[in-house]
Amino acid sequence: MTTTITARAENPTQTSAAPRNSYTRVAFASFIGTAVEFYDFYIFGLATALFIGPLFFPTSSPEAQSLLSFLTFGVAFIARPVGSAVFGHFGDRIGRKTTLVASLLIMGISTTLIGFLPTYHSVGFLAPLLLCILRFGQGLGLGGEWGGAALLATENAPKGKRALFGMFPQLGPPVGFIASCGIFIAIEQTLAPEAVNSWGWRIPFILSSVLVMIGLYVRMSIIESPAFQKLEENDERVHVPFLEMCTKHLKMLALGSISMVACYTLFFIITVFSLQYGTATTGLYTRTEYLAMLSIAVIFMAVASPISAMLSDHYGRRPVLLCSYFIIIAAGALFGTAVLSANPLWTTVYLSFGLFAMGFNFAPMGAFLPEIFPTNIRYTGASMTYNLGGILGGSLPPFAITALMGFDRGIYYVGYYLAAVAAVSFLAVYFVKETKHVDMME
């Protein structure tokens, strides 16, 4: 399936064959890994909103259960920058391919083992402890996954289509989300409630092992990117990429991280929090109804991705990203009204709008974040910015939401919080130069 690109030597009568990954394989390999990774990540998010509290934490206070389960969700966001540093180091030192395979394995094993965990009622406080350890493993693997997938796509992309190819890893999240929602809906519809709460919730986690095998098979068939091959040939690798990044590229680390915060805050509020609020808190919808609405809505995230990617290849990353933050601000302004609605059509339209905004913002990031770093620290830099943004955008909202919901009309303040975060991310991108014409071989 790999193609061969023939390069002219100085003697025009001679040619040398340089093996390269086919564009089809690059697109699929960068997509399938993140689809598997985000399937794993989303099933935990959905389980957090639906099952984790009663199963793994004491039952004395429903509010405490919700907070503790959401904090467990946030543990992975703390682990992700650790994964970024570890996998980024090896990705910049020994290569993209090996590192991508290792990150997928760690993520997959951690997720599968969650499906076999005993609950609090069986082993007491050992259950949430084990859950947090495996959740940390999920975050560790994901910390190294996205950056490598984005580099696999962008460092192998044809000229003028780097954002379009950088979009393929970004398509993994909506596909993973649809798969996870579909499995939870199937479980809800085919099993009795007692069976779902007893053992049915384990099925999506255990099925992850099958998906990981598919991802590993595809990842093992690729070769190193031309940019890393050149780095090796010229012996330009740095000894400690993380230290190099912190000493020479700290500004890009900060701005790139802040640029990602709005996207993750939007994801948490629109999916995990709104699901819990619309089902357990208000009782406006059943779990199956809300999951069905989210499954429809996430299609619009997938639709937004190629539109945004092609626009950023044509007009540049900055104008498209800056525009996306205005859409997220609008989603924040409408949030309170939407989640209090008992009209499923209006709620579905809003969720679709919110996830369209996420896709429109998320797609150009696949090219933007790798482009702001040189090749010798690109894996570390892209991974770290992406995952530090994930910490701020994914682990802070549980605290902010808990505080804001203590006020009258607190649900509206949650939306305003999202809008404020989007404004901060807007400023971060505003202060970064356009990266569309950056040479990825340097």
C-alpha positions, 0 to 999 in steps of 0.5 A, a space after each residue: 500500500 505504500 507508494 514510492 516517490 522517485 527523486 532525481 539525482 544530480 545526474 539526470 540519468 539516475 534516480 533513487 527511490 525513497 520510500 514514503 507513506 501513501 497519503 491514504 495510509 497516512 490519513 487512515 493511520 492518523 484517524 484510526 488511532 485517535 478514533 480508538 483513543 477518543 472512544 476510550 476517553 469518551 466512554 469514561 466521560 459518559 460513564 462518569 455522567 451516568 454510572 461512576 458516582 454510585 458505583 465507585 464512591 460512597 452514597 452519603 451525598 449525591 452532590 459529592 458523588 457527582 463532584 468526585 466522579 467528575 474529578 476522576 474524569 479530570 485525573 486524566 487531564 492531569 496525566 496528559 502533560 506527563 504523557 506529553 513529556 514522556 512520549 514527546 521525548 521519545 517521539 523526538 528522539 527515536 521516532 514518531 511510529 514507535 511512540 505512537 504504538 506505545 501510547 495506543 497500547 497504554 491507553 487501550 490496556 488501561 481502558 480495558 482493565 476499567 471494565 474489570 474493576 470491582 466497585 466500592 460495594 465490593 472492595 471499599 476505597 480500593 475501588 476508586 483508588 484503582 479507578 484513578 490509577 487506570 484513569 491516569 493510565 488513560 491520560 498518560 497514553 492520550 498525552 502521547 497520542 494526539 501529538 504523534 497523530 497530528 505529526 504523522 498527518 502534517 509531516 506527510 501531507 502534500 503541499 498546500 493541504 497540511 490543514 486538510 491532512 491535519 484534520 484526519 486526527 481531528 475526525 477521530 473524536 466525533 467518530 469515537 464519540 458516536 461509537 461510544 454513544 451508540 454502544 451505551 444506547 444499545 446497552 440501555 435498550 437491550 439490558 434491564 436497568 439492574 443489569 446495566 448498573 451491575 455489569 452492562 456498563 463494563 461492556 464498552 470498556 472491554 470492547 476497547 481491546 478489539 479496537 486497539 488491535 485494529 489501531 495497532 495493526 494500522 500503526 505498525 504498517 507505517 514508516 517514519 515521516 520525511 521530517 524525522 528522517 531528515 532530522 536523524 540524517 543530519 543528527 539534529 536531535 536534541 538530548 532533552 526536547 522538553 528542556 529545549 522547549 521550555 528554554 527556547 519556545 516558552 512563549 509558543 508553549 503558553 500561547 498554544 496551550 491557551 488557544 486549546 482551552 476553549 475547545 476542551 471547556 466547550 467539550 466538557 460543558 456541552 457533552 459531559 456536564 449537559 448530559 448529567 444536568 439534563 438527565 440526573 439533575 433536571 430529569 428533563 430527558 432519559 439517558 437514552 434520549 440525551 445520548 441520541 441527541 448528542 449522537 446527532 449533534 456530534 455529526 455536525 462536529 464532523 461536518 465542520 472539520 473539513 470545512 474549517 480545514 479547507 478554509 484554513 488551508 486557503 485563508 490561513 490558520 489565524 483567521 479561521 481560529 479567531 472566527 471559531 472563538 466567536 462561534 463558541 462565545 455565542 454557544 456560551 451565551 445560549 447555553 443556559 436557555 438551551 439546557 433548561 428546555 424540555 423541547 428535544 428539537 431545540 436542545 438537539 439544535 443547540 447541541 449540534 451548534 455547540 459541537 459544530 463550533 468545536 469542530 470548526 475550532 478543533 480541525 485547524 489545531 491539527 496543523 496549527 500546533 505542530 507548525 509553531 514548533 521546529 522539527 526537533 521538539 515538534 512532538 513534545 511541543 505539539 503534545 504539550 500545548 494540546 494537553 496543557 490546554 486539556 488540563 485547563 479546559 477539562 479539569 477546571 470546569 468541574 470546580 468552576 461549575 460547582 461554584 457557579 451552580 451555587 448562585 441563582 441562575 447558576 446554569 446561565 453563569 456556566 454558559 458565560 464562563 464558557 464565553 469568557 474562556 473563548 475570549 481568552 483563547 481568542 487573545 492567545 491566537 491573536 498574538 501568534 503569527 500566521 503559520 500556514 507557510 511554515 516549512 515542516 522540514 525545518 
